[in-house]
Amino acid sequence: MPLKVGLFNDSFPPTIDGVANTVKNYAEVLADIGCDVTVVTPKYPHVTDNYNFNVYRYFSVNLNKSIGYRAGIPTPVSAGKILSKKLDILHVHSPFVSSLMAKSVSIKPHRPPTVFTYHTKFDVDIDARVKSRSIRKIARKIVLANINMADEVWVVTETAAESLRGLGYKGDYIVMENGTDFPKGKLGKDDTDALNKLYNIPENELMFLFVGRMQWYKNIKLIIDSLKAVKDAGISFKMYFVGDGNDKSDIERYIKEINMDDCTFCLGAIYDRKLVRTFFSRADLFLFPSVYDTSGLVVKEAAACACPSLLIEGSAAAEGVEDGFSGLLASETVESCANTIISAVKAEKLTEIGNNALNHVYLSWNDAVGKAYERYEKIIETWPKRRK
């Protein structure tokens, strides 16, 4: 009998973010190994789901202007439809509405175990989006209460665990890393030549890359200011930002204000995964100085394409990366980031570091989710209400 797995998250394609990508890849790999998978997520208009797994979308309202997402609204009807599936395990990836939906279907007589994965610094999200101090305090309590409802808690890195403790969580946790859907190895010259032609990039031009949400809290200003110093040092390059977000217009305005618009380009979201992979394969260095992220899936995507990453020392994204060997680590300052980039470019070390990242940082989703599946089985085996 196939394992019936429910994956609950507040975002899923067409929304693109790290957690939505994680849930999609969990679902694909679990389905490939024979699980009966259902993704439970808010409904988006005019979306057709064509996957090798089930997607159940429930009623939602548009919150794009305020937080960039749609908010799901669970109802007794939606809960009843999920209950009828008799899921063996619930895996929740958000402590907001998805946790409430999971709670509504985690009832007797068939109460399956619930796993919660802590992906994001939710305290930072709340502080950035909620102006009222009293409401922020209430929101943090709700997040913590929803996490505490889980029977087992996973974190994607030890740095994520530190953030979780900061919220007040006192229970046990297990580190369960994320992977990448990119196969190991960069794309060939035909693909990168086509990219050069499409975006008018000279063949030997130094190219830097950022892929992610266009939000200031991703340390995007640090990227731009650092590259201004690199440019002022006489190094020619092209910088591409791939992604969308509420701050994109302000970021583009700032790029123009400091006269970086001749070499820095914001392309918006790219949904073609092969094209994203081509960008990583063409890039000489991936810039990801975020200290907000608790994992940084994109660092593994870069590694899959033998593209080295510039990261902030001590950040979650830098876990498992050795400075000067499988990546570049810098302090969270313009001077440090700029000097690190300049030194690596002048020493012509980027190709070597990228190859080391390929062999030492890369982790496939097949391996990552395979480990999670083994844990699912152990949880279910010891669960009081295990399947008969």
Backbone torsions as a table, in degrees:
resi	resn	phi	psi	omega
1	MET	NA	125.3	-178.1
2	PRO	-67.5	146.6	177.4
3	LEU	-70.0	129.0	179.6
4	LYS	-95.8	109.7	-174.2
5	VAL	-112.3	129.1	173.2
6	GLY	-106.2	124.4	178.2
7	LEU	-109.3	119.5	-174.4
8	PHE	-112.8	126.0	175.3
9	ASN	-153.7	152.4	-179.2
10	ASP	-79.6	-13.3	177.5
11	SER	-131.3	148.9	179.6
12	PHE	-165.7	153.0	178.5
13	PRO	-47.6	135.1	21.5
14	PRO	-81.0	-8.6	173.6
15	THR	-67.5	133.7	179.0
16	ILE	-113.8	117.1	168.5
17	ASP	-154.6	175.8	-174.3
18	GLY	-62.0	-40.1	-177.0
19	VAL	-74.6	-39.1	175.5
20	ALA	-59.3	-41.2	177.8
21	ASN	-64.2	-40.0	178.1
22	THR	-60.9	-48.9	-178.1
23	VAL	-62.4	-42.1	178.7
24	LYS	-60.1	-43.6	-178.3
25	ASN	-72.4	-37.2	172.7
26	TYR	-56.0	-48.2	-176.6
27	ALA	-62.5	-44.0	-177.9
28	GLU	-64.6	-46.3	-177.9
29	VAL	-67.8	-43.8	179.2
30	LEU	-61.5	-40.3	177.6
31	ALA	-65.0	-38.9	-180.0
32	ASP	-62.5	-31.0	-178.6
33	ILE	-94.0	9.4	170.5
34	GLY	104.6	5.7	178.6
35	CYS	-77.7	153.1	171.8
36	ASP	-94.2	101.6	-169.6
37	VAL	-106.1	136.1	172.2
38	THR	-128.2	120.7	172.7
39	VAL	-90.6	127.9	-179.5
40	VAL	-111.6	118.7	-169.9
41	THR	-156.6	159.1	179.5
42	PRO	-62.0	151.5	-179.0
43	LYS	-79.3	138.9	171.8
44	TYR	-116.9	140.6	179.5
45	PRO	-68.2	146.6	173.2
46	HIS	60.7	31.8	178.2
47	VAL	-111.1	128.9	174.5
48	THR	-111.2	123.8	-178.9
49	ASP	-93.1	121.1	-179.6
50	ASN	-129.2	81.9	-175.5
51	TYR	-127.5	173.7	175.2
52	ASN	-89.1	21.4	177.8
53	PHE	-146.4	168.8	-179.2
54	ASN	-84.3	143.8	171.8
55	VAL	-125.8	120.7	175.4
56	TYR	-108.6	116.5	-179.7
57	ARG	-107.2	132.5	-179.0
58	TYR	-114.2	167.3	-172.3
59	PHE	-52.4	140.8	-179.1
60	SER	-145.4	164.0	174.4
61	VAL	-123.9	154.6	-174.7
62	ASN	-82.9	120.1	175.3
63	LEU	-119.2	21.9	-173.7
64	ASN	-56.5	-38.3	-176.9
65	LYS	-68.8	-30.4	-176.0
66	SER	-94.8	-42.6	-177.2
67	ILE	-130.6	-2.0	175.5
68	GLY	84.3	13.6	-178.5
69	TYR	-140.1	170.6	166.8
70	ARG	-97.2	144.8	179.8
71	ALA	-104.3	125.0	177.8
72	GLY	-76.4	150.5	177.2
73	ILE	-127.3	100.2	-179.7
74	PRO	-64.4	144.9	176.6
75	THR	-131.4	162.7	176.1
76	PRO	-56.7	-33.1	179.4
77	VAL	-66.4	-46.8	-179.4
78	SER	-65.5	-40.5	178.0
79	ALA	-62.7	-39.7	179.9
80	GLY	-63.7	-37.4	179.8
81	LYS	-67.6	-37.4	177.4
82	ILE	-71.5	-40.1	177.8
83	LEU	-57.5	-37.5	-176.6
84	SER	-65.9	-17.2	179.3
85	LYS	-78.4	-16.2	179.9
86	LYS	49.6	60.0	-178.5
87	LEU	-65.3	146.4	179.0
88	ASP	-86.0	-28.0	-179.9
89	ILE	-153.4	141.8	177.3
90	LEU	-108.9	129.1	178.2
91	HIS	-120.7	109.0	-174.2
92	VAL	-99.7	135.0	-176.1
93	HIS	-117.1	7.3	177.8
94	SER	-147.5	138.2	-178.8
95	PRO	-90.8	19.2	-178.8
96	PHE	-106.8	-121.4	-174.7
97	VAL	-62.2	-36.6	-179.4
98	SER	-60.6	-35.2	176.4
99	SER	-65.4	-38.6	178.3
100	LEU	-66.4	-40.0	177.9
101	MET	-63.2	-44.3	178.8
102	ALA	-62.3	-40.5	179.2
103	LYS	-62.5	-37.2	-176.9
104	SER	-68.6	-19.9	178.9
105	VAL	-108.8	0.6	179.4
106	SER	-97.9	67.3	-175.3
107	ILE	-129.6	159.2	178.1
108	LYS	-70.7	154.4	8.7
109	PRO	-85.1	-14.2	-178.8
110	HIS	-108.1	83.0	178.6
111	ARG	-101.4	104.7	178.9
112	PRO	-77.8	158.4	175.6
113	PRO	-67.4	151.1	179.8
114	THR	-118.4	128.0	172.9
115	VAL	-106.2	138.0	174.6
116	PHE	-120.4	130.1	174.4
117	THR	-105.3	126.5	177.7
118	TYR	-90.7	106.1	-175.7
119	HIS	-98.3	-35.2	-162.5
120	THR	-129.5	150.0	174.4
121	LYS	-74.2	83.8	-173.9
122	PHE	-64.8	-26.6	177.0
123	ASP	-63.9	-37.2	177.6
124	VAL	-67.5	-42.1	176.9
125	ASP	-57.5	-46.9	-178.3
126	ILE	-63.8	-46.1	-178.9
127	ASP	-62.5	-34.5	-177.5
128	ALA	-75.8	-27.5	-170.3
129	ARG	-111.3	-13.3	-178.7
130	VAL	-116.6	118.3	-175.4
131	LYS	-78.5	-36.1	-176.0
132	SER	-75.0	127.1	179.8
133	ARG	-63.9	-41.0	-178.5
134	SER	-66.8	-38.6	178.5
135	ILE	-70.2	-36.0	176.1
136	ARG	-59.7	-41.5	-180.0
137	LYS	-63.4	-42.6	178.5
138	ILE	-64.4	-42.7	-178.8
139	ALA	-61.8	-40.8	177.9
140	ARG	-62.4	-41.1	179.1
141	LYS	-63.6	-38.7	178.8
142	ILE	-65.1	-44.4	178.9
143	VAL	-58.9	-47.9	-179.0
144	LEU	-63.2	-42.1	179.6
145	ALA	-62.3	-40.3	179.6
146	ASN	-67.5	-38.0	176.9
147	ILE	-65.4	-41.9	-178.9
148	ASN	-65.6	-17.9	178.2
149	MET	-71.2	-21.1	-176.7
150	ALA	-70.4	150.3	177.2
151	ASP	-82.8	-23.6	175.1
152	GLU	-148.7	139.7	-177.9
153	VAL	-115.3	132.2	175.5
154	TRP	-113.9	150.2	171.8
155	VAL	-126.1	155.1	-176.5
156	VAL	-88.0	-21.0	176.3
157	THR	-151.4	166.7	174.4
158	GLU	-66.3	-31.5	176.4
159	THR	-63.9	-37.3	175.6
160	ALA	-62.8	-36.8	178.4
161	ALA	-63.4	-38.0	177.6
162	GLU	-62.1	-42.3	177.4
163	SER	-63.6	-40.5	178.6
164	LEU	-62.1	-43.0	176.4
165	ARG	-61.5	-36.7	179.5
166	GLY	-62.9	-25.7	176.0
167	LEU	-76.4	-15.1	-179.1
168	GLY	109.8	5.6	179.6
169	TYR	-71.5	129.9	-175.6
170	LYS	-117.1	-0.1	-176.0
171	GLY	-83.9	-174.0	178.0
172	ASP	-79.6	163.1	175.5
173	TYR	-152.1	162.4	176.4
174	ILE	-125.6	136.3	175.6
175	VAL	-82.5	122.1	178.4
176	MET	-130.1	101.7	-174.2
177	GLU	-67.9	154.2	170.7
178	ASN	-92.3	163.2	179.7
179	GLY	-125.7	-156.5	176.8
180	THR	-136.8	149.1	177.3
181	ASP	-85.5	-6.4	177.4
182	PHE	-71.4	135.8	171.9
183	PRO	-68.1	160.6	-177.6
184	LYS	-74.9	122.2	178.4
185	GLY	120.0	141.6	-179.5
186	LYS	-78.2	159.9	176.6
187	LEU	-71.5	163.9	-175.1
188	GLY	-80.1	176.9	-175.3
189	LYS	-64.2	-32.5	178.9
190	ASP	-59.9	-41.0	-180.0
191	ASP	-69.7	-44.2	-179.2
192	THR	-70.7	-32.2	174.9
193	ASP	-64.3	-39.9	178.1
194	ALA	-64.0	-37.9	177.1
195	LEU	-65.4	-44.3	177.6
196	ASN	-55.9	-42.7	-179.1
197	LYS	-68.6	-41.7	-177.5
198	LEU	-63.6	-39.0	-175.8
199	TYR	-109.7	12.5	175.5
200	ASN	56.4	49.4	179.4
201	ILE	-102.3	121.4	175.3
202	PRO	-56.7	144.5	-171.7
203	GLU	-56.0	-41.4	-175.6
204	ASN	-101.3	12.1	-179.6
205	GLU	-68.7	132.9	174.2
206	LEU	-63.4	131.7	-175.8
207	MET	-129.0	129.3	175.2
208	PHE	-110.4	157.0	-172.6
209	LEU	-145.9	143.0	167.0
210	PHE	-130.3	134.4	174.7
211	VAL	-128.1	122.1	-179.6
212	GLY	160.7	-174.8	179.4
213	ARG	-71.1	136.9	-178.3
214	MET	-85.4	79.0	179.1
215	GLN	-129.1	139.5	-178.6
216	TRP	-57.3	-34.1	-175.7
217	TYR	-67.2	-7.2	173.7
218	LYS	-80.7	8.0	-179.3
219	ASN	67.6	34.9	-179.3
220	ILE	-69.5	-34.0	176.5
221	LYS	-62.5	-37.1	177.4
222	LEU	-62.3	-39.4	176.9
223	ILE	-61.2	-50.7	-175.5
224	ILE	-63.7	-46.0	-178.9
225	ASP	-66.1	-37.1	178.4
226	SER	-65.8	-41.5	179.4
227	LEU	-69.9	-28.1	173.5
228	LYS	-61.8	-41.2	177.8
229	ALA	-67.3	-37.2	177.1
230	VAL	-64.4	-43.1	177.9
231	LYS	-62.8	-44.0	179.6
232	ASP	-64.8	-21.8	177.5
233	ALA	-81.3	0.4	175.2
234	GLY	93.6	11.7	-179.6
235	ILE	-95.3	125.6	-180.0
236	SER	-89.4	139.0	-178.2
237	PHE	-163.1	169.6	168.3
238	LYS	-122.0	135.6	178.6
239	MET	-118.2	130.3	-179.6
240	TYR	-122.4	127.0	172.3
241	PHE	-100.5	120.7	178.4
242	VAL	-112.7	116.3	-179.4
243	GLY	148.8	168.5	179.1
244	ASP	-128.9	167.0	-179.9
245	GLY	167.2	168.1	-174.4
246	ASN	-63.8	-23.2	-176.6
247	ASP	-97.5	6.6	-173.8
248	LYS	-58.2	-45.2	-178.7
249	SER	-63.7	-42.1	178.2
250	ASP	-65.0	-37.3	179.1
251	ILE	-64.9	-44.8	178.6
252	GLU	-62.4	-38.2	178.6
253	ARG	-64.5	-41.6	-179.7
254	TYR	-66.5	-40.5	178.1
255	ILE	-57.4	-42.1	179.8
256	LYS	-70.0	-39.1	-178.6
257	GLU	-58.9	-37.3	-176.9
258	ILE	-100.4	18.1	173.6
259	ASN	60.2	42.2	175.9
260	MET	-108.0	4.0	-175.1
261	ASP	-73.8	-7.7	176.5
262	ASP	-81.0	-14.6	-177.2
263	CYS	-135.6	1.5	-176.6
264	THR	-126.3	126.7	-170.5
265	PHE	-133.4	133.9	177.3
266	CYS	-104.4	114.3	-171.4
267	LEU	-96.2	-9.1	-175.4
268	GLY	79.2	-173.8	-178.8
269	ALA	-72.3	139.5	174.5
270	ILE	-119.1	119.2	-174.7
271	TYR	-92.7	-15.6	179.1
272	ASP	-78.0	108.3	-174.9
273	ARG	-65.2	-32.3	177.8
274	LYS	-66.8	-37.7	178.7
275	LEU	-65.9	-40.2	176.1
276	VAL	-61.6	-43.2	178.0
277	ARG	-62.1	-35.4	178.0
278	THR	-65.5	-39.8	176.4
279	PHE	-59.5	-46.5	178.5
280	PHE	-62.8	-37.1	-179.0
281	SER	-69.6	-31.3	179.9
282	ARG	-83.6	-29.4	-173.7
283	ALA	-67.9	144.1	175.1
284	ASP	-87.0	-26.9	-178.7
285	LEU	-155.5	132.3	176.0
286	PHE	-96.6	126.9	-176.5
287	LEU	-103.8	114.8	-177.5
288	PHE	-142.2	72.8	-177.6
289	PRO	-86.1	20.5	-179.0
290	SER	-65.9	133.6	171.0
291	VAL	-108.4	3.7	178.5
292	TYR	-81.8	-43.7	-174.2
293	ASP	-65.8	145.3	178.9
294	THR	-97.1	-3.6	179.0
295	SER	-142.8	-63.0	-176.4
296	GLY	84.3	67.0	177.3
297	LEU	-55.4	-33.7	-175.8
298	VAL	-64.0	-24.8	177.5
299	VAL	-66.2	-38.4	176.4
300	LYS	-71.4	-33.2	175.4
301	GLU	-63.9	-42.9	176.8
302	ALA	-61.9	-45.1	-179.3
303	ALA	-60.6	-37.0	178.9
304	ALA	-58.5	-29.0	-178.0
305	CYS	-102.7	17.2	179.8
306	ALA	57.7	33.5	176.5
307	CYS	-104.3	120.7	179.9
308	PRO	-72.9	158.3	-179.2
309	SER	-119.3	142.1	168.4
310	LEU	-95.6	121.5	-174.9
311	LEU	-130.9	163.6	177.9
312	ILE	-88.9	127.9	-179.5
313	GLU	-57.0	130.3	179.9
314	GLY	88.9	-6.4	178.7
315	SER	-78.5	162.4	178.6
316	ALA	-62.3	-39.4	-179.1
317	ALA	-62.0	-24.3	-177.4
318	ALA	-86.6	-5.6	179.3
319	GLU	-60.9	129.6	179.4
320	GLY	84.7	0.7	179.5
321	VAL	-105.1	128.2	-179.7
322	GLU	-98.5	122.3	-176.0
323	ASP	-59.0	129.1	177.7
324	GLY	80.0	-7.6	-180.0
325	PHE	-114.0	-58.9	-179.8
326	SER	-115.7	10.8	178.0
327	GLY	176.6	179.1	177.2
328	LEU	-118.9	128.2	179.4
329	LEU	-114.1	137.2	-179.0
330	ALA	-137.7	164.0	171.7
331	SER	-76.5	164.2	-176.0
332	GLU	-83.6	56.5	178.0
333	THR	-136.5	155.1	177.7
334	VAL	-60.9	-45.5	-177.6
335	GLU	-59.6	-46.8	-178.1
336	SER	-66.0	-46.3	-179.7
337	CYS	-63.1	-45.8	-179.2
338	ALA	-62.8	-46.1	-179.1
339	ASN	-64.2	-37.2	178.5
340	THR	-64.1	-43.4	178.0
341	ILE	-63.9	-48.4	-178.0
342	ILE	-59.9	-44.8	-178.6
343	SER	-63.2	-43.5	-178.8
344	ALA	-67.1	-38.9	178.9
345	VAL	-65.6	-46.8	-178.2
346	LYS	-66.7	-32.8	-180.0
347	ALA	-81.5	-5.6	-179.9
348	GLU	53.7	47.8	-176.1
349	LYS	-103.8	-5.6	-170.2
350	LEU	-64.2	-40.5	-179.9
351	THR	-63.5	-44.6	179.5
352	GLU	-62.8	-44.5	-179.9
353	ILE	-65.2	-38.2	177.8
354	GLY	-62.4	-41.1	177.6
355	ASN	-65.3	-36.4	176.5
356	ASN	-67.3	-36.9	176.3
357	ALA	-62.6	-40.2	178.3
358	LEU	-57.0	-39.9	-174.6
359	ASN	-90.9	-18.1	-172.8
360	HIS	-123.7	-16.5	-178.5
361	VAL	-108.4	-32.4	-176.2
362	TYR	-58.4	136.5	173.2
363	LEU	-144.4	123.4	-178.4
364	SER	-78.7	156.0	174.9
365	TRP	-65.7	-32.0	178.1
366	ASN	-58.4	-44.3	-180.0
367	ASP	-71.5	-42.5	-177.9
368	ALA	-64.4	-47.5	-178.1
369	VAL	-73.9	-29.8	174.8
370	GLY	-58.8	-40.5	177.2
371	LYS	-66.1	-40.3	178.6
372	ALA	-64.2	-40.3	179.4
373	TYR	-61.7	-42.3	177.6
374	GLU	-59.8	-38.0	178.6
375	ARG	-69.6	-40.2	174.7
376	TYR	-51.5	-48.6	-176.8
377	GLU	-60.9	-40.6	179.7
378	LYS	-66.6	-39.7	178.7
379	ILE	-62.0	-46.9	-177.1
380	ILE	-66.4	-37.9	179.6
381	GLU	-60.3	-33.7	-176.7
382	THR	-100.7	3.3	-177.2
383	TRP	-77.3	132.9	-178.2
384	PRO	-57.3	-31.6	-177.9
385	LYS	-103.0	32.9	-175.2
386	ARG	-60.1	159.6	-177.6
387	ARG	-62.2	145.7	176.3
388	LYS	-96.3	NA	NA
